[in-house]
């Protein structure tokens, strides 16, 4: 049963009922839409943001709302990037970037305000209460190997804006603003916004977006370490980096992925490859499944998906098309050979890395068979077999692999 007004059950109806991934429940975020989702790698925590300034924190296994608060970005700006940092330290932090160019780091994001109640409470500037569907199965995902990443201590940041904030609060919950600075100035509104990549191993934040530069920040020392000139009129929509942080992969609006060697005195485009036959690069993701043989997974807005060698993106391992729908969101798992695509045509598809379609999700099963909504964001859990999907409505769908053998069989990994 649902504790709110959403009459949607915990099942998914799909055209390929393989049991590979099933919906364990939904979260009612209370936002008008959900633009970004991210899992904590070690805690049962999911963080969501809307297309304005609101952030919600949830327990995705108990389907409990932990907190909600405002990011305090300027009015009219929107949150365009989220990262959980220092995840394996004593206290993880949330890094939020907005298209006003400002980066904010929050601590204690999971703490309710004093006097907050149980499920669906947790005061915040968002001023919303959540409705939740109880999961229909327990212990759904089997853990995969986690990467051993170093952590940085909670930094008190300064930066281009020349100041930092500490102990502030963007709402009524227990969160605190640990640091804030201007990552990039003069970003153009309405474009890709502030696009970031966090390098946990180096304590480095890479900032770009609707601008002609990639700016690298040493967060621990609160200094800008260098600027990399893009050398193109096309802006960056997706950014990722190699495990050691020496290579940056920028997915651009002209459909190209450009690779920069950060070690060079004057970084230049080491290589570039055309990915999208038309439109922009929606997502470039480098798997963590080994620093030497990680695969670069790239998706274009026209539905083109390319799996490349991270050392040479122009060398294609596999290539396929996601379907007739546009590709508006994409996520790839760090260790399992899985990727998910989402479209504003209200469909989610799950593929293996060879292009085999494993599952298609269009409906929540329930009264009136509600559609899933136009998909805006997708995220796999870094270490487990969970998938979260946000859409142009308040609902966040949580899916998981119910049985690992069924998934391995679908991926042709069982003898």
C-alpha positions as CSV (number, residue, x, y, z in Angstrom):
1,X,0.0,0.0,0.0
2,X,1.0,3.6,-0.5
3,X,1.0,6.0,2.4
4,X,0.2,9.0,0.2
5,X,-2.0,9.8,-2.7
6,X,-0.1,7.9,-5.3
7,X,-2.0,4.7,-6.1
8,X,1.0,2.9,-7.6
9,X,2.1,-0.5,-6.6
10,X,5.6,-2.0,-6.4
11,X,5.6,-3.8,-9.7
12,X,6.7,-2.8,-13.2
13,X,4.9,-4.0,-16.4
14,X,7.3,-4.4,-19.2
15,X,7.4,-6.0,-22.7
16,X,10.2,-8.4,-21.7
17,X,9.2,-9.8,-18.4
18,X,12.6,-11.4,-17.6
19,X,12.7,-10.6,-13.9
20,X,16.2,-9.1,-14.4
21,X,15.3,-5.8,-12.7
22,X,12.0,-5.2,-10.8
23,X,10.7,-2.1,-9.1
24,X,10.9,-2.4,-5.4
25,X,8.9,0.8,-4.7
26,X,8.6,4.5,-5.3
27,X,9.5,7.6,-3.5
28,X,7.2,10.7,-3.6
29,X,9.8,13.4,-3.5
30,X,7.3,16.3,-3.2
31,X,9.2,18.2,-5.9
32,X,7.6,19.3,-9.1
33,X,10.2,17.2,-11.0
34,X,13.4,15.3,-10.2
35,X,16.4,16.4,-12.2
36,X,19.3,14.5,-10.4
37,X,19.7,11.4,-8.3
38,X,22.7,9.8,-6.7
39,X,23.2,6.8,-4.4
40,X,25.6,6.7,-1.4
41,X,28.0,3.7,-2.0
42,X,27.9,2.4,1.5
43,X,24.8,3.7,3.3
44,X,21.2,3.1,2.4
45,X,20.9,6.7,1.2
46,X,19.6,8.3,-2.0
47,X,19.9,12.0,-2.7
48,X,17.6,13.8,-5.2
49,X,17.4,17.3,-6.5
50,X,14.8,19.2,-8.4
51,X,15.3,21.6,-11.2
52,X,15.5,24.6,-8.8
53,X,17.2,24.6,-5.4
54,X,15.7,21.8,-3.4
55,X,17.4,18.6,-2.2
56,X,15.9,15.5,-0.6
57,X,17.6,12.7,1.2
58,X,16.0,9.3,1.6
59,X,16.5,5.8,2.9
60,X,15.8,3.8,-0.3
61,X,15.5,0.4,1.5
62,X,13.2,1.5,4.3
63,X,11.5,4.1,2.0
64,X,11.9,6.7,4.7
65,X,12.5,10.4,4.1
66,X,15.5,11.6,6.1
67,X,15.7,15.3,5.3
68,X,15.0,18.0,2.8
69,X,16.5,21.4,2.5
70,X,17.3,24.3,0.1
71,X,20.7,24.5,-1.6
72,X,20.4,28.3,-1.3
73,X,21.5,28.9,-4.9
74,X,20.4,32.2,-6.4
75,X,16.7,32.6,-7.4
76,X,16.2,31.6,-11.0
77,X,19.2,29.2,-11.0
78,X,19.0,25.4,-10.8
79,X,21.0,22.5,-9.4
80,X,22.8,20.8,-12.3
81,X,25.2,18.4,-10.6
82,X,25.4,16.3,-7.4
83,X,28.2,14.3,-5.9
84,X,28.7,12.4,-2.7
85,X,32.3,12.9,-1.6
86,X,34.4,11.4,1.2
87,X,32.0,8.5,1.2
88,X,34.2,6.0,3.0
89,X,35.3,8.6,5.7
90,X,33.7,9.1,9.1
91,X,31.3,11.7,7.6
92,X,30.4,11.9,3.9
93,X,29.6,15.2,2.3
94,X,27.3,16.3,-0.5
95,X,28.7,18.5,-3.3
96,X,26.0,20.5,-5.2
97,X,26.7,22.6,-8.3
98,X,24.3,25.1,-9.7
99,X,24.2,27.1,-13.0
100,X,25.0,30.3,-11.2
101,X,28.5,28.8,-11.1
102,X,28.6,28.2,-7.3
103,X,29.7,25.0,-5.7
104,X,28.3,24.2,-2.2
105,X,29.5,21.4,0.1
106,X,27.0,20.2,2.8
107,X,27.6,18.0,5.8
108,X,25.1,16.0,7.9
109,X,22.6,15.9,5.1
110,X,20.9,12.9,6.5
111,X,20.1,14.5,9.9
112,X,16.5,15.5,10.6
113,X,15.6,18.7,12.3
114,X,15.0,18.4,16.0
115,X,11.5,17.3,16.6
116,X,11.0,15.8,13.1
117,X,8.8,12.9,13.0
118,X,9.0,9.6,11.2
119,X,8.5,8.7,7.6
120,X,7.6,11.5,5.3
121,X,8.8,14.2,7.6
122,X,12.0,16.0,8.0
123,X,11.6,19.7,7.6
124,X,13.4,21.7,4.9
125,X,13.1,24.6,2.7
126,X,11.5,22.5,0.2
127,X,8.6,22.3,2.6
128,X,7.3,19.0,1.3
129,X,6.4,15.7,2.8
130,X,7.0,12.4,1.1
131,X,4.8,9.4,0.3
132,X,6.3,6.0,0.1
133,X,5.6,2.5,-1.1
134,X,6.9,-0.2,1.2
135,X,9.3,-2.6,-0.6
136,X,7.9,-6.0,-1.4
137,X,11.3,-7.8,-1.0
138,X,14.2,-7.5,1.3
139,X,17.9,-8.0,0.7
140,X,17.5,-7.5,-3.0
141,X,21.0,-6.6,-4.2
142,X,24.2,-8.5,-3.9
143,X,27.2,-6.4,-3.3
144,X,29.9,-6.2,-5.9
145,X,33.5,-5.2,-5.4
146,X,34.0,-1.7,-4.1
147,X,36.9,0.5,-5.3
148,X,39.4,1.5,-2.6
149,X,39.2,5.3,-2.8
150,X,41.0,7.7,-0.5
151,X,39.2,10.5,1.2
152,X,39.8,14.1,2.0
153,X,39.0,15.7,5.2
154,X,36.1,18.1,5.5
155,X,37.6,21.1,3.9
156,X,36.8,24.7,4.6
157,X,36.7,26.1,1.2
158,X,37.5,29.4,-0.3
159,X,37.8,30.1,-3.9
160,X,37.3,32.5,-6.7
161,X,34.6,34.2,-4.7
162,X,37.1,34.8,-1.9
163,X,35.1,33.3,1.0
164,X,33.6,30.3,2.6
165,X,30.7,29.6,4.8
166,X,30.6,27.3,7.8
167,X,27.8,26.2,10.1
168,X,25.1,27.6,7.8
169,X,21.9,25.9,7.1
170,X,19.8,25.9,4.0
171,X,16.7,24.7,5.8
172,X,15.3,23.4,9.1
173,X,17.1,20.0,9.0
174,X,20.4,19.2,10.7
175,X,22.5,19.8,7.6
176,X,25.3,22.4,7.7
177,X,27.0,24.3,4.9
178,X,30.7,23.3,5.1
179,X,32.0,25.3,2.2
180,X,30.9,27.4,-0.8
181,X,32.8,29.1,-3.6
182,X,32.4,30.2,-7.2
183,X,33.6,27.3,-9.4
184,X,33.0,29.2,-12.6
185,X,32.0,32.7,-13.5
186,X,29.8,33.9,-16.3
187,X,28.0,30.6,-17.1
188,X,25.2,31.0,-19.7
189,X,21.8,30.3,-18.2
190,X,19.6,27.7,-19.9
191,X,22.4,25.5,-21.2
192,X,24.2,22.6,-19.6
193,X,24.7,24.6,-16.4
194,X,27.6,23.7,-14.2
195,X,29.0,20.3,-15.2
196,X,31.3,18.7,-12.6
197,X,33.4,15.6,-12.1
198,X,34.7,14.7,-8.6
199,X,38.0,12.9,-8.3
200,X,38.0,11.3,-4.8
201,X,41.5,9.9,-5.1
202,X,43.1,13.4,-5.7
203,X,40.6,15.6,-3.9
204,X,40.1,17.4,-7.2
205,X,36.9,19.0,-8.6
206,X,36.6,19.6,-12.3
207,X,34.2,22.3,-13.4
208,X,32.9,23.2,-16.8
209,X,29.6,23.6,-18.7
210,X,28.2,26.4,-20.8
211,X,31.7,27.9,-21.1
212,X,35.0,27.5,-23.0
213,X,37.1,26.2,-20.1
214,X,37.5,23.3,-17.7
215,X,38.6,24.5,-14.3
216,X,40.4,22.2,-11.9
217,X,40.1,22.9,-8.2
218,X,42.2,21.4,-5.4
219,X,39.4,21.2,-2.8
220,X,41.5,20.4,0.2
221,X,43.7,23.5,-0.4
222,X,40.8,25.5,-1.7
223,X,42.8,26.7,-4.8
224,X,42.3,26.6,-8.5
225,X,45.1,24.4,-9.8
226,X,44.7,25.1,-13.5
227,X,42.4,26.0,-16.4
228,X,42.1,23.9,-19.6
229,X,40.9,25.7,-22.7
230,X,38.4,23.6,-24.6
231,X,39.4,25.0,-28.0
232,X,35.9,24.5,-29.5
233,X,32.7,26.5,-29.8
234,X,30.7,23.5,-28.5
235,X,29.9,23.4,-24.8
236,X,30.3,20.4,-22.4
237,X,27.3,18.4,-21.3
238,X,29.0,15.5,-19.6
239,X,32.4,15.1,-17.9
240,X,34.3,12.1,-16.5
241,X,37.9,11.2,-15.7
242,X,40.2,8.3,-15.5
243,X,40.8,6.6,-12.1
244,X,44.1,8.3,-11.7
245,X,42.7,11.7,-12.8
246,X,45.2,12.1,-15.6
247,X,42.7,12.0,-18.4
248,X,39.5,14.0,-18.8
249,X,36.7,12.9,-21.1
250,X,34.4,15.8,-22.2
251,X,31.1,15.0,-24.0
252,X,30.1,18.0,-26.0
253,X,27.1,19.5,-27.7
254,X,28.4,18.8,-31.2
255,X,28.4,15.0,-30.5
256,X,32.1,14.7,-30.0
257,X,33.9,13.3,-26.9
258,X,37.2,15.1,-26.4
259,X,40.0,13.7,-24.3
260,X,42.5,15.9,-22.4
261,X,45.7,14.8,-20.8
262,X,45.9,16.8,-17.5
263,X,49.6,16.0,-17.1
264,X,50.7,18.1,-20.1
265,X,52.0,21.6,-19.4
266,X,49.4,22.9,-21.8
267,X,46.7,20.3,-22.0
268,X,45.3,19.9,-25.5
269,X,42.8,17.6,-27.1
270,X,44.7,14.3,-27.2
271,X,41.9,12.6,-29.2
272,X,38.3,13.1,-30.2
273,X,35.6,10.9,-31.5
274,X,32.2,11.5,-33.0
275,X,29.6,9.7,-31.0
276,X,26.2,11.2,-31.7
277,X,25.1,11.1,-35.4
278,X,23.1,14.2,-34.6
279,X,22.6,16.2,-31.4
280,X,24.7,16.2,-28.2
281,X,26.5,13.8,-25.9
282,X,24.1,13.1,-23.1
283,X,26.5,11.1,-20.9
284,X,30.1,9.9,-20.9
285,X,30.8,7.4,-18.1
286,X,34.1,5.6,-17.4
287,X,33.6,2.3,-15.6
288,X,35.7,1.6,-12.5
289,X,36.1,-2.0,-13.3
290,X,39.9,-1.8,-13.4
291,X,42.2,1.1,-14.1
292,X,43.8,-0.6,-17.1
293,X,40.7,-2.0,-18.9
294,X,37.8,0.2,-17.9
295,X,35.3,0.9,-20.6
296,X,34.1,4.3,-21.7
297,X,30.3,4.3,-22.2
298,X,29.0,7.1,-24.2
299,X,25.4,8.0,-25.1
300,X,24.1,10.6,-27.6
301,X,20.8,12.3,-27.7
302,X,19.9,10.7,-31.0
303,X,20.1,7.3,-29.3
304,X,23.6,6.3,-30.4
305,X,25.5,4.4,-27.8
306,X,29.2,3.6,-28.1
307,X,31.4,1.4,-25.8
308,X,35.1,2.4,-26.3
309,X,38.5,1.7,-24.9
310,X,39.3,4.3,-22.3
311,X,42.8,4.7,-23.7
312,X,41.6,5.4,-27.2
313,X,37.9,6.4,-27.5
314,X,38.0,6.3,-31.3
315,X,38.5,2.5,-31.0
316,X,34.9,1.2,-30.7
317,X,34.3,-2.0,-28.8
318,X,30.6,-2.1,-29.5
319,X,28.0,0.3,-30.9
320,X,24.2,0.2,-31.0
321,X,21.1,2.3,-31.1
322,X,18.8,2.5,-28.1
323,X,15.6,2.8,-30.1
324,X,13.4,5.3,-31.9
325,X,12.9,7.4,-28.8
326,X,15.3,10.2,-28.0
327,X,17.9,9.5,-25.3
328,X,17.5,12.1,-22.5
329,X,19.2,10.3,-19.6
330,X,21.8,7.4,-19.4
331,X,23.6,5.6,-16.6
332,X,26.2,2.8,-16.7
333,X,27.1,0.5,-13.8
334,X,30.7,0.8,-12.6
335,X,31.2,-3.0,-12.3
336,X,28.3,-5.0,-13.9
337,X,28.0,-4.9,-17.7
338,X,24.8,-2.9,-17.5
339,X,23.6,0.4,-18.8
340,X,20.2,2.1,-18.7
341,X,18.7,4.7,-20.9
342,X,15.7,7.0,-20.3
343,X,13.6,9.1,-22.6
344,X,11.1,11.9,-22.2
345,X,8.9,9.6,-24.3
346,X,8.3,7.8,-20.9
347,X,10.4,4.7,-21.4
348,X,13.4,3.2,-19.6
349,X,15.5,0.5,-21.2
350,X,18.1,-1.8,-19.7
351,X,21.0,-3.1,-22.0
352,X,24.1,-5.1,-21.6
353,X,27.3,-3.6,-23.0
354,X,26.9,-5.6,-26.2
355,X,23.6,-3.9,-27.0
356,X,21.3,-6.8,-25.9
357,X,18.0,-5.4,-24.7
358,X,17.3,-6.9,-21.2
359,X,14.2,-5.0,-20.2
360,X,11.8,-2.2,-21.2
361,X,9.9,-0.3,-18.6
362,X,6.9,1.9,-19.6
363,X,4.4,1.6,-16.8
364,X,3.9,1.4,-13.1
365,X,1.6,-1.5,-12.5
366,X,-1.5,-0.5,-10.6
367,X,-4.8,1.3,-10.9
368,X,-5.1,2.9,-14.3
369,X,-1.6,1.6,-15.2
370,X,0.3,4.9,-14.7
371,X,3.1,5.7,-17.1
372,X,6.5,6.3,-15.6
373,X,6.7,9.9,-16.7
374,X,9.2,11.7,-18.9
375,X,12.6,10.5,-17.7
376,X,15.2,13.2,-16.7
377,X,17.8,11.3,-14.6
378,X,19.1,7.8,-14.0
379,X,21.7,6.5,-11.6
380,X,23.0,3.0,-10.7
381,X,24.2,2.3,-7.2
382,X,28.0,2.3,-7.4
383,X,28.4,-1.2,-5.8
384,X,25.0,-2.9,-5.8
385,X,22.4,-3.8,-8.3
386,X,20.0,-0.8,-7.7
387,X,18.8,1.7,-10.3
388,X,17.0,5.0,-9.5
389,X,15.0,7.0,-12.1
390,X,13.7,10.6,-11.8
391,X,11.2,12.1,-14.1
392,X,9.2,15.3,-14.8
393,X,7.0,14.5,-11.9
394,X,7.5,14.0,-8.1
395,X,8.1,10.2,-8.4
396,X,11.5,8.5,-8.0
397,X,11.4,4.9,-9.1
398,X,13.7,2.4,-7.3
399,X,14.5,-0.8,-9.2
400,X,16.7,-3.7,-8.2
401,X,17.8,-7.2,-9.3
402,X,15.6,-9.5,-7.3
403,X,17.7,-12.6,-8.1
404,X,21.3,-12.4,-9.1
405,X,21.2,-15.7,-11.1
406,X,18.4,-14.3,-13.3
407,X,20.5,-11.2,-14.1
408,X,23.7,-13.2,-14.7
409,X,21.8,-15.5,-17.0
410,X,20.4,-12.6,-19.0
411,X,23.9,-11.2,-19.3
412,X,25.1,-14.6,-20.5
413,X,27.5,-14.9,-17.6
414,X,26.3,-18.3,-16.4
415,X,27.5,-21.5,-18.0
